[in-house]
Amino acid sequence: MNENELENAPIELMSKLTESLLLAIDYKEVKRIREENFLYLHEKLEGLNGFKFDLDEFQGPMVYPFYAESTKLKKRLLDHKIFVPTYWKEVHSRVDKSSVEAKYSDNLLALPIDHRYTLSEMKFVLNLI
C-alpha cells in the first residue's frame, strides 16, 4: 500500500537538517573505507564464498555478498550482534524451496562493510565465520 501511495506522490524537498547531515559526509572517504573492508573480506573469504563475482566490476559496495549453505552461520552472526539483512523474503511465496532464488534468499549473507567499521571489526566477523 505504501509503494502505491508513493508512486503517485509529488517529489518533495528534504529538510534542512537532512541536507546539512548529508553535506557533512566525506563521500570519497566513505567509499574508500567500504572498498577497503570489502577487499579485506574478499581476500580472506574468496575460497569459501559460493558466490563468485568479478572484482573489476565493484565500486563503492554496500555489503560483502557471502554465500554459504549454512542456516547456522546467519544465526551465529546475529547472536553476536552482527546485523545481516535478509533480502528477497517474498521469493518463498513464488518459487519452490529448492530453487536457486530460494537458496540465494536463504544463504546469501550481506556482510556489513560500511565506513563505521574498522579492520578490527572485519576480523571479528571473519572469526565468527
C-alpha positions, 0 to 999 in steps of 0.5 A: 500500500505504501509503494502505491501511495508513493508512486503517485506522490509529488517529489518533495524537498528534504529538510534542512537538517537532512541536507546539512547531515548529508553535506557533512559526509566525506563521500570519497572517504566513505567509499574508500573505507567500504572498498577497503573492508570489502577487499579485506573480506574478499581476500580472506573469504574468496575460497569459501564464498559460493558466490563468485563475482568479478572484482573489476566490476565493484565500486563503492559496495554496500555489503560483502555478498557471502554465500554459504549453505549454512542456516547456522552461520546467519544465526551465529552472526546475529547472536553476536550482534552482527546485523545481516539483512535478509533480502528477497523474503517474498521469493518463498511465496513464488518459487519452490524451496529448492530453487536457486532464488530460494537458496540465494534468499536463504544463504546469501549473507550481506556482510556489513562493510560500511565506513563505521567499521574498522579492520578490527571489526572485519576480523571479528566477523571473519572469526565468527565465520 
